[in-house]
Amino acid sequence: MGKVKSAICLILTTLIIAAACFFVTVTFSYDDGLHTWHSLINLTKKDATLGGTLLNGDYTGGSYAAVYYPEGVITYNEYENNLEGYDAAIGEYESRIASEQDAKKVEELKKSLKDTQDKRGEYAEKYTRKGTLCFETEKAIENGEISDEFKASFQSNVIALKERFGALDLDGAKLSVLDGYTVQVTLPQMMSSQSAVYTWFAYTGELTVLFGTDEDTATKVLPENKRDSKIGDYVKGFSTRAAADGQQYVSVAFTAAGAEAIKTATAEPESSSALYFKVGDDTVISLRVESQLDQKTLYIGGNDVYNSETVAATASLLNSALKGTQAELKMTVGDMYRLPASFGDNALMLVYIAFGVCFVGMMVFFFARYGLLGFVHLYNYLIFLFALLICLWGIPFIYLSAGTVLAVLLTSVLLAVSTAITYEYTRKQFATGKTMSVSVKNGYKKCFWHIFDIHIALAAFSFVLYAIALPGLSAFAFTLGLGTLFSGVCALAIGRLNWASMMAFTKNQSGFCRFKKVEVEDDE
């Protein structure tokens, strides 16, 4: 490659690297402050595993958790606090009676005292304590123990929650049964609609479709009032759909019978008529009906109603009820609270330090062994790194986490090893007496298929792992596959181009690479 072409190539590469570095690390506003470019660093705000403080002072990391309580179950602390409330009220009435001089008011206070004492007694007898929980005796206790019926109903609740949250396929989400009869669900901080999801997934009961001008007085349309009629005969399923303009919708697919029933019910809609999709007594979604509906698929939503998270949660909830796995017990969700990052509050800083140490160590090795050829690898690696990070920034379901950091580190090692292999093959070719250009050509040729096969095999494995969508591995697997592809391109193509561009400006090509020819002494 000539010096002019080499110079142009190096200048363009340097500018691209500088621009990529700026966009990856700097957050700035544009268009008179109406829009903000969020750097890759800001992606850490969405992660649940890495804790730390960003440059603007915001804390990143952590997750949200909430506990589901089946109907008739409260904590023993809540039970004690309620009894203390009754005791405080009783004490207040007794104090007021003792100090009151008016006989009529004393009688009124005594009546109120008696009512409060009766309510306390009823409340105290209403529950039976089992460990850290209290159960309504009438609903859950049989012969002093938790009834088999209640246990079976609670297991149905757990199955329903697992199905609903599992359908969201969120890395970092966890579901745990606490104290035997409550369920804690942890959602990653990356979500923006945790509260709504927690609330909706507490809905229990049969899935029904109603039509009318008000949800309280609407008439049930599906399932129809026929013998052995069930909702699955009328509704195929619920799914999510994103329109070209970004609008989010819940898609409702009806069977032929369901579409006909909806058509008949909506024949003469009023101005305020609507279809209501309910789980138990709770309305999940509604659709305003202005004219007769005559189609097998309905799309309900829009960005003013739903985002990608809420449409996914809605579809998951309705599909769970549609399949007949609806929970048998009503559930209440406790207050949502924040949990710290699972890898610690300083994990983000430690990750940056570890990455810096690895980067410095890698470059020390390449400069020490290959001299100025280390600049070729430096350019090659920066192109790989920034291209990968920008892709992670642009892909909605990828976020900076322990898994993605590990994938970036592994593919960085893969690139470094692949580059070192090409250098060593070239070194051996040059040692036999060939020219540098021939040595580079032969070196890449001899190791090409070895490096190519390794990258293709690892990329295929990673994307298959991502397709399986194992919990907690999808972000790691996709990043590993993407990084492997970039590593292969940089090791076999871009690295060679950078080598040719830089070496065009040196007269001592062997000194540039610290390559030596093997000197063979003549026999006397």
C-alpha positions as a printed Julia matrix, in Angstrom:
524×3 Matrix{Float64}:
   0.0     0.0    0.0
   1.38    3.42  -0.97
   2.17    6.11   1.57
  -0.67    8.4    0.46
  -3.3     5.67   0.75
  -1.77    4.55   4.03
  -1.88    8.08   5.41
  -5.52    8.55   4.4
  -6.42    5.17   5.93
  -4.64    5.96   9.22
  -6.19    9.44   9.49
  -9.7     8.1    8.87
  -9.18    5.26  11.35
  -7.88    7.67  14.0
 -10.84   10.02  13.51
 -13.31    7.13  13.74
 -11.7     5.9   16.96
 -11.73    9.4   18.47
 -15.38    9.96  17.53
 -16.4     6.55  18.88
 -14.55    7.23  22.14
 -16.44   10.52  22.51
 -19.87    9.03  21.88
 -19.23    6.05  24.15
 -18.05    8.06  27.14
 -19.68   11.52  26.94
 -23.33   12.39  27.61
 -24.53   15.66  26.07
 -27.68   17.55  25.1
 -28.49   18.74  21.59
 -31.28   20.39  19.6
 -31.47   23.29  22.1
 -31.59   20.88  25.0
 -34.66   19.01  23.78
 -32.78   15.74  23.36
 -29.95   14.03  25.18
 -27.33   11.65  23.87
 -26.79    9.05  26.59
 -23.31    7.53  26.61
 -22.64    3.88  27.25
 -21.8     4.68  30.86
 -25.41    5.73  31.39
 -26.51    2.22  30.46
 -25.33    1.08  33.87
 -28.36    2.82  35.35
 -30.47   -0.05  34.05
 -28.46   -2.87  35.58
 -29.25   -4.72  38.79
 -25.84   -6.27  39.47
 -23.26   -3.48  39.31
 -23.46   -0.73  41.9
 -21.68    2.61  41.71
 -21.95    6.38  41.42
 -21.88    7.99  37.98
 -20.1    11.24  37.14
 -23.35   13.18  37.59
 -23.79   11.76  41.09
 -26.6     9.33  40.26
 -26.47    5.92  41.91
 -26.62    2.96  39.56
 -27.37   -0.67  40.23
 -29.75   -2.5   42.46
 -33.2    -3.92  41.91
 -36.78   -3.65  43.13
 -38.6    -6.25  45.18
 -42.13   -6.79  46.41
 -43.8    -9.56  48.4
 -47.12  -11.17  47.45
 -49.42  -12.23  50.29
 -52.21  -14.75  49.64
 -55.65  -13.79  50.87
 -55.89  -14.46  54.61
 -52.15  -14.2   55.31
 -50.39  -11.35  57.1
 -47.07  -11.06  58.9
 -46.93  -11.58  62.65
 -45.49   -8.06  63.0
 -48.54   -6.61  61.25
 -50.78   -8.7   63.51
 -49.0    -7.42  66.62
 -49.06   -3.82  65.4
 -52.81   -4.02  64.8
 -53.39   -5.43  68.28
 -51.25   -2.64  69.72
 -53.44   -0.17  67.85
 -56.55   -1.63  69.48
 -54.81   -1.58  72.9
 -53.85    2.06  72.44
 -57.44    2.96  71.54
 -58.74    1.03  74.56
 -56.27    2.82  76.83
 -57.34    6.18  75.41
 -61.02    5.42  76.07
 -60.26    4.28  79.66
 -58.27    7.45  80.3
 -61.02    9.66  78.95
 -63.67    7.8   81.0
 -61.66    8.3   84.18
 -61.35   12.05  83.59
 -64.83   12.72  82.15
 -67.36   14.38  84.48
 -70.4    14.34  82.19
 -72.37   11.11  82.83
 -73.87   11.06  79.34
 -70.46   11.31  77.69
 -69.15    8.64  80.04
 -71.84    6.25  78.82
 -70.97    7.02  75.2
 -67.29    6.43  75.88
 -68.03    3.16  77.66
 -70.04    2.0   74.64
 -67.18    2.9   72.31
 -64.78    1.14  74.65
 -66.9    -2.0   74.61
 -67.09   -1.95  70.8
 -63.3    -1.58  70.53
 -62.71   -4.38  73.05
 -65.05   -6.64  71.09
 -63.3    -5.83  67.83
 -59.94   -6.54  69.43
 -61.17   -9.87  70.68
 -62.57  -10.79  67.27
 -59.34   -9.76  65.56
 -57.19  -11.68  68.04
 -59.22  -14.85  67.46
 -59.39  -14.36  63.69
 -55.78  -15.39  63.11
 -53.59  -18.35  63.98
 -49.87  -17.79  64.16
 -47.5   -20.08  62.26
 -43.91  -18.93  62.5
 -43.51  -15.39  61.19
 -46.96  -15.4   59.55
 -50.54  -15.32  60.77
 -53.32  -17.13  58.89
 -57.04  -16.49  58.99
 -58.26  -19.46  60.96
 -61.5   -19.83  59.03
 -59.84  -19.78  55.62
 -56.54  -21.57  56.11
 -56.52  -23.58  59.34
 -57.91  -27.07  59.89
 -57.37  -28.95  63.17
 -54.74  -26.44  64.2
 -52.67  -26.85  61.01
 -52.62  -25.24  57.6
 -55.2   -27.05  55.5
 -54.31  -29.11  52.42
 -56.76  -27.04  50.4
 -54.95  -23.82  51.29
 -51.57  -25.39  50.48
 -52.81  -26.5   47.05
 -54.28  -23.07  46.34
 -51.05  -21.37  47.32
 -49.05  -23.63  45.0
 -51.4   -22.6   42.22
 -50.52  -18.98  43.02
 -46.8   -19.72  42.84
 -47.17  -21.49  39.48
 -49.18  -18.59  38.09
 -46.58  -16.03  39.21
 -43.74  -18.1   37.76
 -45.52  -18.32  34.43
 -46.32  -14.62  34.33
 -42.89  -13.31  35.3
 -41.14  -16.06  33.33
 -42.9   -14.95  30.14
 -41.24  -11.53  30.5
 -37.8   -13.21  30.14
 -35.95  -10.62  32.23
 -32.32  -11.11  33.2
 -31.98  -10.49  36.92
 -35.59  -11.36  37.79
 -35.96  -13.74  40.74
 -38.9   -15.43  42.46
 -38.57  -16.9   45.94
 -41.05  -18.42  48.37
 -40.52  -16.84  51.79
 -41.72  -18.21  55.11
 -43.46  -20.99  53.22
 -46.5   -18.95  52.14
 -45.43  -15.59  50.73
 -43.71  -14.92  47.4
 -40.97  -12.35  46.87
 -40.34  -11.24  43.3
 -37.26   -9.2   42.42
 -37.14   -7.22  39.18
 -34.04   -5.54  37.7
 -33.66   -1.79  37.89
 -33.65   -1.61  34.09
 -37.46   -1.75  34.15
 -39.45    1.46  34.31
 -42.88   -0.06  35.01
 -42.2    -2.33  37.99
 -45.1    -1.01  40.05
 -47.67   -1.67  37.34
 -46.32   -5.16  36.67
 -46.38   -6.08  40.36
 -49.98   -4.87  40.65
 -51.28   -6.59  37.51
 -49.67   -9.92  38.31
 -51.53  -10.01  41.63
 -54.83  -10.32  39.73
 -56.46  -13.73  40.08
 -59.56  -15.4   38.77
 -61.23  -16.39  35.52
 -60.57  -14.56  32.26
 -63.77  -13.01  30.88
 -64.67  -10.49  28.17
 -67.5    -8.04  28.84
 -69.24   -5.36  26.78
 -71.09   -2.26  27.92
 -70.9     1.41  28.75
 -69.43    0.84  32.21
 -67.21   -1.97  33.48
 -69.31   -2.45  36.61
 -72.55   -2.97  34.65
 -71.11   -4.52  31.46
 -72.54   -7.83  30.25
 -70.34  -10.89  29.89
 -69.74  -11.8   26.25
 -67.04  -14.49  26.55
 -67.2   -17.23  27.5
 -70.79  -17.53  26.36
 -73.44  -18.87  28.7
 -73.42  -22.33  27.2
 -72.88  -25.75  28.71
 -69.19  -26.67  29.03
 -68.26  -23.33  27.47
 -64.78  -22.08  28.35
 -62.77  -19.02  27.38
 -60.25  -21.06  25.39
 -62.98  -21.9   22.88
 -63.23  -18.23  21.95
 -59.77  -16.71  22.41
 -56.6   -18.15  20.85
 -54.12  -16.01  22.74
 -52.56  -12.64  23.47
 -49.29  -11.27  22.09
 -47.38   -8.01  21.74
 -46.99   -5.93  18.63
 -44.94   -2.84  17.85
 -46.03   -0.69  14.9
 -43.58    0.97  12.52
 -44.04    4.27  14.35
 -43.12    2.68  17.69
 -46.67    2.36  19.03
 -47.1    -0.64  21.35
 -50.17   -2.86  21.24
 -51.63   -5.96  22.85
 -52.84   -8.28  20.08
 -55.94  -10.37  20.83
 -56.56  -13.33  18.52
 -60.07  -14.83  18.53
 -61.3   -18.13  17.21
 -64.13  -18.12  14.66
 -66.65  -18.6   17.48
 -65.09  -15.79  19.5
 -65.06  -13.37  16.57
 -68.74  -14.14  15.87
 -69.69  -13.59  19.52
 -67.88  -10.23  19.59
 -69.52   -9.23  16.3
 -72.97  -10.02  17.65
 -72.4    -8.25  20.97
 -71.1    -5.04  19.35
 -73.81   -4.79  16.66
 -75.26   -1.56  18.08
 -72.64    0.16  20.27
 -73.34    3.35  22.16
 -71.0     6.32  22.21
 -69.3     5.17  25.42
 -69.36    1.41  24.8
 -66.23   -0.64  25.38
 -64.93   -4.2   25.57
 -63.47   -5.11  28.96
 -60.98   -7.96  29.43
 -61.05   -9.01  33.08
 -59.11  -11.41  35.26
 -61.4   -12.11  38.17
 -62.94   -8.81  39.25
 -60.12   -6.66  37.84
 -60.13   -5.04  34.4
 -56.79   -5.59  32.66
 -57.42   -3.89  29.3
 -60.35   -2.16  27.62
 -61.13   -1.15  24.06
 -63.52    1.64  23.15
 -66.06    0.44  20.58
 -67.5     3.0   18.17
 -68.71    0.58  15.48
 -69.4    -3.11  15.13
 -66.26   -5.27  15.48
 -65.96   -7.84  12.71
 -62.41   -9.19  12.78
 -60.53  -12.09  14.33
 -57.68   -9.95  15.68
 -57.89   -6.79  17.76
 -55.04   -4.43  18.62
 -55.38   -2.56  21.88
 -52.95    0.06  23.1
 -50.82    2.91  21.79
 -47.94    4.76  23.44
 -50.34    6.89  25.45
 -51.47    3.67  27.14
 -48.65    1.13  26.92
 -44.91    0.79  26.57
 -42.96   -2.35  25.64
 -42.87   -3.52  29.28
 -46.54   -3.07  30.04
 -47.76   -4.73  26.82
 -45.52   -7.73  27.59
 -46.86   -7.9   31.15
 -50.48   -7.59  29.98
 -50.08  -10.36  27.4
 -48.36  -12.58  29.97
 -51.12  -12.08  32.56
 -53.96  -12.73  30.1
 -52.27  -15.8   28.56
 -51.74  -17.2   32.04
 -55.45  -16.85  32.82
 -56.41  -18.1   29.36
 -54.53  -21.37  29.84
 -56.46  -22.12  32.98
 -53.51  -21.67  35.34
 -55.05  -18.68  37.08
 -54.3   -18.52  40.78
 -57.04  -19.73  43.11
 -56.29  -17.36  45.99
 -56.59  -13.64  45.75
 -53.26  -11.93  46.31
 -52.17   -8.57  47.63
 -48.79   -7.06  46.86
 -46.85   -5.3   49.59
 -44.82   -2.12  49.24
 -42.12   -2.13  46.58
 -38.65   -1.58  48.04
 -35.14   -1.1   46.69
 -32.39   -3.7   47.0
 -28.7    -2.86  46.62
 -26.66   -4.12  43.69
 -25.96   -7.83  44.03
 -22.22   -7.39  43.36
 -21.86   -4.46  45.78
 -22.1    -0.69  45.67
 -18.51   -0.27  44.4
 -18.71   -2.97  41.74
 -18.87   -0.54  38.83
 -15.65    1.2   39.88
 -13.92   -2.16  40.42
 -15.02   -3.28  36.95
 -13.48   -0.18  35.37
 -10.26   -0.7   37.35
 -10.08   -4.38  36.38
 -10.73   -3.55  32.74
  -8.01   -0.88  32.83
  -5.5    -3.3   34.37
  -6.26   -5.92  31.72
  -5.94   -3.35  28.94
  -2.59   -2.06  30.22
  -1.29   -5.6   30.71
  -2.3    -6.56  27.18
  -0.61   -3.53  25.62
   2.58   -4.0   27.67
   2.84   -7.53  26.3
   2.33   -6.49  22.67
   4.74   -3.54  22.79
   7.36   -5.54  24.68
   7.28   -8.48  22.26
   6.42   -6.82  18.95
   7.71   -3.28  19.32
   5.9    -0.66  17.26
   3.64   -3.4   15.92
   1.85   -2.93  19.24
   0.27    0.22  17.76
  -1.38   -1.96  15.12
  -2.97   -4.07  17.84
  -3.91   -0.92  19.8
  -5.84    0.48  16.82
  -7.3    -2.94  16.11
  -8.5    -3.42  19.67
  -9.98    0.07  20.0
 -11.97   -0.42  16.79
 -13.22   -3.76  18.13
 -14.07   -2.35  21.56
 -15.89    0.78  20.45
 -17.8    -1.02  17.69
 -18.98   -3.59  20.23
 -19.89   -1.0   22.86
 -21.85    1.12  20.39
 -23.81   -1.98  19.36
 -24.54   -2.71  23.03
 -25.7     0.89  23.42
 -28.02    0.61  20.43
 -29.61   -2.78  21.18
 -32.56   -2.25  23.57
 -32.37   -5.56  25.44
 -28.61   -5.39  26.09
 -27.31   -3.5   29.1
 -24.05   -3.12  30.94
 -23.94   -5.83  33.61
 -21.63   -8.42  35.09
 -22.59  -10.8   32.28
 -21.96   -8.35  29.44
 -18.68   -7.16  31.0
 -17.53  -10.77  31.24
 -18.48  -11.36  27.6
 -16.54   -8.25  26.5
 -13.48   -9.4   28.47
 -13.63  -12.92  27.02
 -13.91  -11.67  23.45
 -11.11   -9.17  24.14
  -8.88  -12.06  25.16
  -9.99  -13.94  22.05
  -8.98  -11.02  19.84
  -5.64  -10.59  21.61
  -4.8   -14.3   21.29
  -5.9   -14.39  17.64
  -3.77  -11.34  16.86
  -0.75  -12.82  18.65
  -1.17  -16.04  16.63
  -1.1   -14.14  13.33
   2.0   -12.24  14.49
   3.77  -15.45  15.48
   2.97  -17.16  12.18
   4.3   -14.11  10.36
   7.42  -14.1   12.56
   8.15  -17.71  11.59
   7.71  -16.91   7.9
  10.06  -13.91   8.15
  12.64  -15.99  10.01
  12.99  -18.3    6.98
  14.25  -15.43   4.84
  11.08  -14.23   3.13
  10.32  -10.56   2.66
   7.99   -8.85   5.15
   5.1    -8.52   2.69
   5.35  -12.2    1.72
   5.7   -13.2    5.38
   2.55  -11.28   6.33
   0.63  -12.81   3.45
   1.77  -16.37   4.22
   1.34  -15.9    7.97
  -2.31  -14.89   7.64
  -2.89  -17.59   5.06
  -1.56  -20.38   7.29
  -3.55  -19.41  10.39
  -6.69  -18.05   8.69
  -8.84  -21.18   8.86
  -7.76  -22.04  12.41
  -8.85  -18.61  13.67
 -11.93  -18.56  11.44
 -13.16  -21.95  12.67
 -12.72  -21.01  16.33
 -14.68  -17.77  15.89
 -17.5   -19.37  13.92
 -17.88  -22.22  16.42
 -17.93  -19.88  19.42
 -20.32  -17.43  17.75
 -22.7   -20.25  16.8
 -22.62  -21.64  20.34
 -23.3   -18.17  21.8
 -26.28  -17.4   19.59
 -27.76  -20.87  20.19
 -27.41  -20.22  23.92
 -29.14  -16.88  23.44
 -31.95  -18.53  21.44
 -32.56  -20.95  24.31
 -33.04  -17.82  26.45
 -31.89  -19.37  29.72
 -32.61  -16.94  32.59
 -29.64  -14.72  33.36
 -27.66  -15.81  30.3
 -29.34  -14.13  27.34
 -27.49  -10.79  27.59
 -24.17  -12.55  28.22
 -24.69  -15.01  25.35
 -25.72  -12.37  22.8
 -22.8   -10.11  23.75
 -20.39  -13.05  23.53
 -21.67  -13.96  20.07
 -21.54  -10.38  18.82
 -18.08   -9.82  20.28
 -16.82  -13.03  18.7
 -17.93  -11.88  15.26
 -16.23   -8.51  15.73
 -13.1   -10.26  17.02
 -12.92  -12.42  13.9
 -13.32   -9.45  11.54
 -10.72   -7.38  13.41
  -8.2   -10.22  13.73
  -8.37  -11.4   10.1
  -9.19   -8.24   8.13
  -8.97   -4.88   9.92
  -5.78   -5.79  11.76
  -4.05   -6.71   8.54
  -5.17   -3.43   6.94
  -3.82   -1.42   9.89
  -0.54   -3.34   9.73
  -0.07   -2.53   6.05
  -0.97    1.14   6.63
   1.47    1.69   9.49
   4.32   -0.34   8.05
   4.29    1.77   4.88
   5.98    4.62   6.79
   9.01    2.67   8.05
  12.11    1.64   6.17
  13.21   -0.91   8.78
  10.21   -3.22   8.63
  11.82   -5.97  10.69
  12.7    -3.45  13.41
   9.12   -2.16  13.36
   7.91   -5.65  14.24
  10.97   -6.89  16.16
  11.2    -9.81  13.78
  14.58  -11.4   13.04
  15.81  -13.72  10.35
  17.41  -16.98  11.41
  21.08  -16.84  10.53
  22.52  -20.14   9.33
  26.29  -20.55   9.59
  28.09  -22.03   6.56
  29.83  -25.36   7.15
  33.6   -25.17   6.7
